[in-house]
Amino acid sequence: MLIENCIYGVDIQPIAIQICKLRFFISLTIEQKPNSNKDNNYGIKALPI
């Protein structure tokens, strides 16, 4: 919620802000520790829609 609703930026190209938010989400996903439960996506939370 914080990344989607509370991070703002200014750039010539509006897509640049979206790319920064996506990069932030991906870095958070990479830092998660997987477990052995494949039915629960190995404990990795999905990116927001």
PyMOL Python script that loads the backbone (N, CA, C, O; Angstrom):
from pymol import cmd

cmd.read_pdbstr("""\
ATOM      1  N   MET A   1       0.819  -1.187   0.000  1.00  0.00           N
ATOM      2  CA  MET A   1       0.000   0.000   0.000  1.00  0.00           C
ATOM      3  C   MET A   1       0.867   1.257   0.000  1.00  0.00           C
ATOM      4  O   MET A   1       0.566   2.220  -0.705  1.00  0.00           O
ATOM      5  N   LEU A   2       1.933   1.250   0.781  1.00  0.00           N
ATOM      6  CA  LEU A   2       2.772   2.441   0.835  1.00  0.00           C
ATOM      7  C   LEU A   2       3.415   2.754  -0.507  1.00  0.00           C
ATOM      8  O   LEU A   2       3.463   3.912  -0.923  1.00  0.00           O
ATOM      9  N   ILE A   3       3.906   1.730  -1.182  1.00  0.00           N
ATOM     10  CA  ILE A   3       4.559   1.964  -2.469  1.00  0.00           C
ATOM     11  C   ILE A   3       3.557   2.477  -3.492  1.00  0.00           C
ATOM     12  O   ILE A   3       3.847   3.412  -4.238  1.00  0.00           O
ATOM     13  N   GLU A   4       2.380   1.866  -3.525  1.00  0.00           N
ATOM     14  CA  GLU A   4       1.377   2.249  -4.524  1.00  0.00           C
ATOM     15  C   GLU A   4       0.785   3.623  -4.274  1.00  0.00           C
ATOM     16  O   GLU A   4       0.533   4.366  -5.223  1.00  0.00           O
ATOM     17  N   ASN A   5       0.556   3.981  -3.001  1.00  0.00           N
ATOM     18  CA  ASN A   5      -0.220   5.182  -2.693  1.00  0.00           C
ATOM     19  C   ASN A   5       0.564   6.341  -2.090  1.00  0.00           C
ATOM     20  O   ASN A   5       0.053   7.459  -2.044  1.00  0.00           O
ATOM     21  N   CYS A   6       1.781   6.109  -1.629  1.00  0.00           N
ATOM     22  CA  CYS A   6       2.486   7.162  -0.900  1.00  0.00           C
ATOM     23  C   CYS A   6       3.817   7.567  -1.511  1.00  0.00           C
ATOM     24  O   CYS A   6       4.471   8.475  -0.997  1.00  0.00           O
ATOM     25  N   ILE A   7       4.235   6.927  -2.584  1.00  0.00           N
ATOM     26  CA  ILE A   7       5.482   7.314  -3.238  1.00  0.00           C
ATOM     27  C   ILE A   7       5.135   8.037  -4.526  1.00  0.00           C
ATOM     28  O   ILE A   7       4.444   7.507  -5.396  1.00  0.00           O
ATOM     29  N   TYR A   8       5.631   9.257  -4.622  1.00  0.00           N
ATOM     30  CA  TYR A   8       5.356  10.087  -5.793  1.00  0.00           C
ATOM     31  C   TYR A   8       6.687  10.547  -6.375  1.00  0.00           C
ATOM     32  O   TYR A   8       7.710  10.527  -5.691  1.00  0.00           O
ATOM     33  N   GLY A   9       6.671  10.946  -7.593  1.00  0.00           N
ATOM     34  CA  GLY A   9       7.883  11.439  -8.225  1.00  0.00           C
ATOM     35  C   GLY A   9       7.542  12.319  -9.405  1.00  0.00           C
ATOM     36  O   GLY A   9       6.397  12.385  -9.852  1.00  0.00           O
ATOM     37  N   VAL A  10       8.560  12.989  -9.893  1.00  0.00           N
ATOM     38  CA  VAL A  10       8.397  13.861 -11.041  1.00  0.00           C
ATOM     39  C   VAL A  10       9.453  13.479 -12.068  1.00  0.00           C
ATOM     40  O   VAL A  10      10.629  13.335 -11.734  1.00  0.00           O
ATOM     41  N   ASP A  11       9.038  13.321 -13.294  1.00  0.00           N
ATOM     42  CA  ASP A  11       9.951  13.002 -14.389  1.00  0.00           C
ATOM     43  C   ASP A  11       9.318  13.501 -15.674  1.00  0.00           C
ATOM     44  O   ASP A  11       8.108  13.714 -15.742  1.00  0.00           O
ATOM     45  N   ILE A  12      10.136  13.684 -16.677  1.00  0.00           N
ATOM     46  CA  ILE A  12       9.630  14.120 -17.975  1.00  0.00           C
ATOM     47  C   ILE A  12       8.670  13.085 -18.543  1.00  0.00           C
ATOM     48  O   ILE A  12       7.637  13.430 -19.117  1.00  0.00           O
ATOM     49  N   GLN A  13       9.021  11.805 -18.378  1.00  0.00           N
ATOM     50  CA  GLN A  13       8.180  10.714 -18.861  1.00  0.00           C
ATOM     51  C   GLN A  13       7.451  10.072 -17.672  1.00  0.00           C
ATOM     52  O   GLN A  13       8.104   9.541 -16.774  1.00  0.00           O
ATOM     53  N   PRO A  14       6.116  10.108 -17.647  1.00  0.00           N
ATOM     54  CA  PRO A  14       5.352   9.545 -16.528  1.00  0.00           C
ATOM     55  C   PRO A  14       5.631   8.057 -16.286  1.00  0.00           C
ATOM     56  O   PRO A  14       5.519   7.592 -15.151  1.00  0.00           O
ATOM     57  N   ILE A  15       5.987   7.313 -17.320  1.00  0.00           N
ATOM     58  CA  ILE A  15       6.244   5.887 -17.162  1.00  0.00           C
ATOM     59  C   ILE A  15       7.461   5.642 -16.264  1.00  0.00           C
ATOM     60  O   ILE A  15       7.578   4.573 -15.663  1.00  0.00           O
ATOM     61  N   ALA A  16       8.353   6.608 -16.169  1.00  0.00           N
ATOM     62  CA  ALA A  16       9.554   6.447 -15.346  1.00  0.00           C
ATOM     63  C   ALA A  16       9.196   6.238 -13.878  1.00  0.00           C
ATOM     64  O   ALA A  16       9.872   5.479 -13.184  1.00  0.00           O
ATOM     65  N   ILE A  17       8.154   6.890 -13.399  1.00  0.00           N
ATOM     66  CA  ILE A  17       7.722   6.728 -12.006  1.00  0.00           C
ATOM     67  C   ILE A  17       7.180   5.312 -11.799  1.00  0.00           C
ATOM     68  O   ILE A  17       7.452   4.681 -10.778  1.00  0.00           O
ATOM     69  N   GLN A  18       6.422   4.825 -12.759  1.00  0.00           N
ATOM     70  CA  GLN A  18       5.895   3.460 -12.657  1.00  0.00           C
ATOM     71  C   GLN A  18       7.025   2.431 -12.669  1.00  0.00           C
ATOM     72  O   GLN A  18       6.961   1.428 -11.958  1.00  0.00           O
ATOM     73  N   ILE A  19       8.046   2.676 -13.466  1.00  0.00           N
ATOM     74  CA  ILE A  19       9.187   1.765 -13.510  1.00  0.00           C
ATOM     75  C   ILE A  19       9.914   1.750 -12.167  1.00  0.00           C
ATOM     76  O   ILE A  19      10.348   0.694 -11.707  1.00  0.00           O
ATOM     77  N   CYS A  20      10.046   2.910 -11.542  1.00  0.00           N
ATOM     78  CA  CYS A  20      10.679   2.967 -10.216  1.00  0.00           C
ATOM     79  C   CYS A  20       9.880   2.174  -9.194  1.00  0.00           C
ATOM     80  O   CYS A  20      10.460   1.444  -8.389  1.00  0.00           O
ATOM     81  N   LYS A  21       8.560   2.305  -9.214  1.00  0.00           N
ATOM     82  CA  LYS A  21       7.721   1.543  -8.284  1.00  0.00           C
ATOM     83  C   LYS A  21       7.839   0.051  -8.548  1.00  0.00           C
ATOM     84  O   LYS A  21       7.907  -0.738  -7.606  1.00  0.00           O
ATOM     85  N   LEU A  22       7.863  -0.348  -9.815  1.00  0.00           N
ATOM     86  CA  LEU A  22       8.017  -1.760 -10.161  1.00  0.00           C
ATOM     87  C   LEU A  22       9.358  -2.276  -9.670  1.00  0.00           C
ATOM     88  O   LEU A  22       9.430  -3.384  -9.138  1.00  0.00           O
ATOM     89  N   ARG A  23      10.412  -1.506  -9.832  1.00  0.00           N
ATOM     90  CA  ARG A  23      11.738  -1.899  -9.362  1.00  0.00           C
ATOM     91  C   ARG A  23      11.726  -2.096  -7.852  1.00  0.00           C
ATOM     92  O   ARG A  23      12.357  -3.023  -7.345  1.00  0.00           O
ATOM     93  N   PHE A  24      11.026  -1.247  -7.140  1.00  0.00           N
ATOM     94  CA  PHE A  24      10.894  -1.352  -5.684  1.00  0.00           C
ATOM     95  C   PHE A  24      10.172  -2.642  -5.315  1.00  0.00           C
ATOM     96  O   PHE A  24      10.621  -3.366  -4.426  1.00  0.00           O
ATOM     97  N   PHE A  25       9.056  -2.943  -5.985  1.00  0.00           N
ATOM     98  CA  PHE A  25       8.323  -4.185  -5.731  1.00  0.00           C
ATOM     99  C   PHE A  25       9.192  -5.411  -6.002  1.00  0.00           C
ATOM    100  O   PHE A  25       9.190  -6.361  -5.219  1.00  0.00           O
ATOM    101  N   ILE A  26       9.931  -5.391  -7.103  1.00  0.00           N
ATOM    102  CA  ILE A  26      10.776  -6.532  -7.452  1.00  0.00           C
ATOM    103  C   ILE A  26      11.870  -6.729  -6.405  1.00  0.00           C
ATOM    104  O   ILE A  26      12.171  -7.863  -6.034  1.00  0.00           O
ATOM    105  N   SER A  27      12.462  -5.649  -5.930  1.00  0.00           N
ATOM    106  CA  SER A  27      13.506  -5.790  -4.915  1.00  0.00           C
ATOM    107  C   SER A  27      12.945  -6.364  -3.619  1.00  0.00           C
ATOM    108  O   SER A  27      13.622  -7.134  -2.937  1.00  0.00           O
ATOM    109  N   LEU A  28      11.712  -5.996  -3.275  1.00  0.00           N
ATOM    110  CA  LEU A  28      11.086  -6.574  -2.075  1.00  0.00           C
ATOM    111  C   LEU A  28      10.801  -8.061  -2.265  1.00  0.00           C
ATOM    112  O   LEU A  28      10.948  -8.843  -1.326  1.00  0.00           O
ATOM    113  N   THR A  29      10.400  -8.453  -3.457  1.00  0.00           N
ATOM    114  CA  THR A  29      10.113  -9.856  -3.755  1.00  0.00           C
ATOM    115  C   THR A  29      11.389 -10.689  -3.688  1.00  0.00           C
ATOM    116  O   THR A  29      11.374 -11.802  -3.162  1.00  0.00           O
ATOM    117  N   ILE A  30      12.470 -10.171  -4.205  1.00  0.00           N
ATOM    118  CA  ILE A  30      13.738 -10.901  -4.211  1.00  0.00           C
ATOM    119  C   ILE A  30      14.239 -11.147  -2.793  1.00  0.00           C
ATOM    120  O   ILE A  30      14.858 -12.178  -2.531  1.00  0.00           O
ATOM    121  N   GLU A  31      13.985 -10.228  -1.882  1.00  0.00           N
ATOM    122  CA  GLU A  31      14.464 -10.352  -0.508  1.00  0.00           C
ATOM    123  C   GLU A  31      13.671 -11.363   0.326  1.00  0.00           C
ATOM    124  O   GLU A  31      14.100 -11.709   1.427  1.00  0.00           O
ATOM    125  N   GLN A  32      12.532 -11.840  -0.167  1.00  0.00           N
ATOM    126  CA  GLN A  32      11.734 -12.801   0.592  1.00  0.00           C
ATOM    127  C   GLN A  32      12.427 -14.162   0.625  1.00  0.00           C
ATOM    128  O   GLN A  32      13.100 -14.557  -0.326  1.00  0.00           O
ATOM    129  N   LYS A  33      12.249 -14.855   1.722  1.00  0.00           N
ATOM    130  CA  LYS A  33      12.838 -16.188   1.889  1.00  0.00           C
ATOM    131  C   LYS A  33      11.799 -17.244   1.507  1.00  0.00           C
ATOM    132  O   LYS A  33      10.724 -17.294   2.106  1.00  0.00           O
ATOM    133  N   PRO A  34      12.107 -18.089   0.516  1.00  0.00           N
ATOM    134  CA  PRO A  34      11.161 -19.143   0.128  1.00  0.00           C
ATOM    135  C   PRO A  34      11.135 -20.271   1.153  1.00  0.00           C
ATOM    136  O   PRO A  34      12.102 -20.494   1.881  1.00  0.00           O
ATOM    137  N   ASN A  35       9.998 -20.983   1.193  1.00  0.00           N
ATOM    138  CA  ASN A  35       9.902 -22.178   2.024  1.00  0.00           C
ATOM    139  C   ASN A  35       9.552 -23.351   1.115  1.00  0.00           C
ATOM    140  O   ASN A  35       9.579 -23.207  -0.107  1.00  0.00           O
ATOM    141  N   SER A  36       9.230 -24.492   1.678  1.00  0.00           N
ATOM    142  CA  SER A  36       9.001 -25.691   0.865  1.00  0.00           C
ATOM    143  C   SER A  36       7.532 -25.944   0.533  1.00  0.00           C
ATOM    144  O   SER A  36       7.213 -27.001  -0.010  1.00  0.00           O
ATOM    145  N   ASN A  37       6.633 -25.019   0.837  1.00  0.00           N
ATOM    146  CA  ASN A  37       5.201 -25.192   0.590  1.00  0.00           C
ATOM    147  C   ASN A  37       4.841 -24.682  -0.808  1.00  0.00           C
ATOM    148  O   ASN A  37       4.548 -23.501  -0.992  1.00  0.00           O
ATOM    149  N   LYS A  38       4.868 -25.593  -1.792  1.00  0.00           N
ATOM    150  CA  LYS A  38       4.591 -25.167  -3.168  1.00  0.00           C
ATOM    151  C   LYS A  38       3.130 -24.774  -3.379  1.00  0.00           C
ATOM    152  O   LYS A  38       2.835 -24.027  -4.312  1.00  0.00           O
ATOM    153  N   ASP A  39       2.203 -25.253  -2.537  1.00  0.00           N
ATOM    154  CA  ASP A  39       0.796 -24.881  -2.673  1.00  0.00           C
ATOM    155  C   ASP A  39       0.557 -23.423  -2.281  1.00  0.00           C
ATOM    156  O   ASP A  39      -0.442 -22.823  -2.678  1.00  0.00           O
ATOM    157  N   ASN A  40       1.466 -22.866  -1.509  1.00  0.00           N
ATOM    158  CA  ASN A  40       1.337 -21.476  -1.060  1.00  0.00           C
ATOM    159  C   ASN A  40       2.415 -20.611  -1.720  1.00  0.00           C
ATOM    160  O   ASN A  40       2.945 -19.695  -1.091  1.00  0.00           O
ATOM    161  N   ASN A  41       2.739 -20.897  -2.979  1.00  0.00           N
ATOM    162  CA  ASN A  41       3.718 -20.144  -3.756  1.00  0.00           C
ATOM    163  C   ASN A  41       5.073 -20.070  -3.054  1.00  0.00           C
ATOM    164  O   ASN A  41       5.777 -19.064  -3.147  1.00  0.00           O
ATOM    165  N   TYR A  42       5.426 -21.135  -2.359  1.00  0.00           N
ATOM    166  CA  TYR A  42       6.696 -21.237  -1.644  1.00  0.00           C
ATOM    167  C   TYR A  42       6.893 -20.121  -0.627  1.00  0.00           C
ATOM    168  O   TYR A  42       8.026 -19.767  -0.300  1.00  0.00           O
ATOM    169  N   GLY A  43       5.787 -19.564  -0.124  1.00  0.00           N
ATOM    170  CA  GLY A  43       5.854 -18.513   0.878  1.00  0.00           C
ATOM    171  C   GLY A  43       6.180 -17.136   0.319  1.00  0.00           C
ATOM    172  O   GLY A  43       6.378 -16.195   1.087  1.00  0.00           O
ATOM    173  N   ILE A  44       6.240 -16.998  -1.000  1.00  0.00           N
ATOM    174  CA  ILE A  44       6.550 -15.706  -1.627  1.00  0.00           C
ATOM    175  C   ILE A  44       5.241 -14.973  -1.912  1.00  0.00           C
ATOM    176  O   ILE A  44       4.351 -15.506  -2.574  1.00  0.00           O
ATOM    177  N   LYS A  45       5.138 -13.753  -1.407  1.00  0.00           N
ATOM    178  CA  LYS A  45       3.941 -12.949  -1.652  1.00  0.00           C
ATOM    179  C   LYS A  45       3.957 -12.429  -3.088  1.00  0.00           C
ATOM    180  O   LYS A  45       5.004 -12.027  -3.596  1.00  0.00           O
ATOM    181  N   ALA A  46       2.805 -12.438  -3.732  1.00  0.00           N
ATOM    182  CA  ALA A  46       2.696 -11.972  -5.111  1.00  0.00           C
ATOM    183  C   ALA A  46       2.741 -10.441  -5.176  1.00  0.00           C
ATOM    184  O   ALA A  46       2.409  -9.751  -4.211  1.00  0.00           O
ATOM    185  N   LEU A  47       3.159  -9.933  -6.332  1.00  0.00           N
ATOM    186  CA  LEU A  47       3.133  -8.487  -6.546  1.00  0.00           C
ATOM    187  C   LEU A  47       1.689  -8.016  -6.646  1.00  0.00           C
ATOM    188  O   LEU A  47       0.832  -8.766  -7.111  1.00  0.00           O
ATOM    189  N   PRO A  48       1.402  -6.793  -6.221  1.00  0.00           N
ATOM    190  CA  PRO A  48       0.032  -6.289  -6.328  1.00  0.00           C
ATOM    191  C   PRO A  48      -0.378  -6.097  -7.785  1.00  0.00           C
ATOM    192  O   PRO A  48       0.461  -5.937  -8.670  1.00  0.00           O
ATOM    193  N   ILE A  49      -1.666  -6.117  -8.004  1.00  0.00           N
ATOM    194  CA  ILE A  49      -2.198  -5.952  -9.368  1.00  0.00           C
ATOM    195  C   ILE A  49      -2.365  -4.503  -9.698  1.00  0.00           C
ATOM    196  O   ILE A  49      -2.800  -4.167 -10.799  1.00  0.00           O
TER     197      ILE A  49
END
""", "prot")
cmd.dss("prot")
cmd.show_as("cartoon", "prot")
cmd.util.cbc("prot")
cmd.orient("prot")
